[in-house]
């Protein structure tokens, strides 16, 4: 089933690929290309990381991330080995890499210094709560100073008000001409995933289907596009 061709999308949607083999990932990428504006390869899900087959002949911009276990990923090994996958992605010409702010500083600085034509998404995830707006703004300023091309800040919504807090970062970033992705995880955070692109976030994330979600509270791409269509 293809995405609706009626009207114009409210915002951009990135679909994460969370398969354990390259062969299954290639199949998922083909399906995602029908719906996505961008595709995120979660290399931490792959049992054997082989990026070249997934990056060659790609039809949509590609994000490569190798997510730490501490921030919801599957990778539990050495930091240098984890970040070398992101350097390989840069060498292969990926459009974006996503690297955590909490990464070992020397490796993080090397990636940003050697990014060449790849944009760096510097990310922060809090799976317990949503920090105060002042805390989030200080975090934002720190990420800007490190040289992020895109800032990604994702927190957990323990209340409906947490959505307002995280979404307030978007006009804050726009006033500073900084690209940002900001939303909440969890059941109460779903509304922020829908409205963040409307407020000016670079894109939102949505899964191919309910069993392929890469974060708590992630809607499917069909759900998001259907709601956006009804909002026109």
Rosetta blueprint (number, residue, H / E / L):
1 X L
2 X L
3 X L
4 X L
5 X L
6 X L
7 X L
8 X L
9 X L
10 X L
11 X L
12 X L
13 X E
14 X E
15 X E
16 X E
17 X E
18 X L
19 X L
20 X L
21 X L
22 X H
23 X H
24 X H
25 X H
26 X H
27 X H
28 X H
29 X H
30 X H
31 X H
32 X H
33 X L
34 X L
35 X L
36 X L
37 X L
38 X E
39 X E
40 X E
41 X E
42 X E
43 X H
44 X H
45 X H
46 X L
47 X L
48 X L
49 X L
50 X L
51 X L
52 X H
53 X H
54 X H
55 X H
56 X L
57 X L
58 X L
59 X L
60 X L
61 X E
62 X E
63 X E
64 X E
65 X E
66 X L
67 X L
68 X E
69 X H
70 X H
71 X H
72 X L
73 X L
74 X L
75 X E
76 X L
77 X L
78 X L
79 X H
80 X H
81 X H
82 X H
83 X H
84 X H
85 X H
86 X H
87 X H
88 X H
89 X H
90 X H
91 X H
92 X L
93 X L
94 X L
95 X L
96 X E
97 X E
98 X E
99 X E
100 X E
101 X L
102 X L
103 X L
104 X L
105 X H
106 X H
107 X H
108 X H
109 X H
110 X H
111 X H
112 X H
113 X H
114 X L
115 X L
116 X L
117 X L
118 X L
119 X E
120 X E
121 X E
122 X E
123 X E
124 X E
125 X E
126 X E
127 X L
128 X L
129 X L
130 X L
131 X L
132 X L
133 X H
134 X H
135 X H
136 X H
137 X H
138 X H
139 X H
140 X H
141 X H
142 X H
143 X H
144 X H
145 X H
146 X H
147 X L
148 X L
149 X L
150 X E
151 X E
152 X E
153 X E
154 X E
155 X E
156 X E
157 X L
158 X L
159 X L
160 X L
161 X H
162 X H
163 X H
164 X H
165 X H
166 X H
167 X H
168 X H
169 X H
170 X H
171 X H
172 X H
173 X H
174 X H
175 X H
176 X L
177 X L
178 X L
179 X E
180 X E
181 X E
182 X E
183 X E
184 X E
185 X E
186 X L
187 X H
188 X H
189 X H
190 X H
191 X H
192 X H
193 X H
194 X H
195 X H
196 X H
197 X H
198 X H
199 X H
200 X L
201 X L
202 X L
203 X L
204 X E
205 X E
206 X L
207 X E
208 X L
209 X L
210 X H
211 X H
212 X H
213 X L
214 X L
215 X L
216 X L
217 X L
218 X L
219 X L
220 X E
221 X H
222 X H
223 X H
224 X H
225 X H
226 X H
227 X H
228 X H
229 X H
230 X H
231 X H
232 X L
